[in-house]
Amino acid sequence: MKSKFVKNWFRRETTVRAIKVALVIGPILTIINQHDVILEGDFDFKFFYKLVLTFMVPYCVSAFSSAKAYGSMEK
């Protein structure tokens, strides 16, 4: 069961969709959560660490939901 989930997580369709979602939602979340840092120009390691996480969250949510949906269709 888990191997099918992992296989579905890394399907080309899943990955492409998740990247598209992250590229749309990531900047929106970054502006909402880090607007003060962006306006001040205070870009340190902490900012870039949070930036990566901010893009990874929508990527993972999209990939997870796609993998689950593919798993449901296979049943």
C-alpha positions in Angstrom: 0.0 0.0 0.0 2.7 2.5 1.0 4.8 1.7 -2.1 1.8 2.6 -4.3 1.4 5.8 -2.4 5.1 6.7 -2.9 4.9 5.7 -6.5 1.9 8.0 -7.0 3.6 10.8 -5.0 6.5 10.8 -7.6 4.4 10.4 -10.7 5.2 13.0 -13.3 1.6 14.3 -13.2 1.7 14.7 -9.5 5.1 16.4 -9.5 4.2 18.8 -12.2 0.9 19.7 -10.6 2.5 20.2 -7.2 5.2 22.4 -8.6 2.6 24.6 -10.3 0.6 24.9 -7.0 3.8 25.8 -5.1 4.8 28.4 -7.7 1.3 30.1 -7.3 0.7 29.7 -3.6 4.3 30.0 -2.4 4.7 33.7 -3.3 1.3 34.5 -1.9 2.2 32.9 1.5 5.6 34.5 1.4 4.1 38.0 1.0 1.5 37.4 3.7 4.0 36.0 6.2 7.2 37.8 5.4 6.1 41.2 4.1 7.9 43.1 6.9 11.2 41.4 6.1 10.8 41.9 2.4 10.0 45.6 2.9 13.0 46.1 5.2 15.3 44.1 2.9 16.6 42.1 5.9 17.3 38.9 4.0 19.2 36.5 6.3 19.5 32.8 6.5 16.3 32.6 8.6 14.4 34.3 5.8 15.6 31.9 3.1 14.9 28.9 5.4 11.4 30.1 5.9 11.1 30.8 2.2 12.0 27.2 1.3 9.5 25.9 3.8 6.8 28.2 2.6 7.1 26.7 -0.9 7.4 23.2 0.4 4.1 23.2 2.3 1.8 23.8 -0.8 4.0 21.4 -2.8 3.6 18.6 -0.2 -0.2 19.3 0.3 -0.7 19.1 -3.5 1.4 16.0 -3.9 -0.2 14.2 -1.0 -3.7 14.9 -2.2 -2.8 13.8 -5.7 -1.2 10.6 -4.5 -4.3 9.8 -2.4 -6.6 10.6 -5.3 -4.6 8.3 -7.6 -4.7 5.6 -5.0 -8.5 5.9 -4.7 -8.9 5.6 -8.5 -6.8 2.4 -8.5 -9.1 0.7 -6.1 
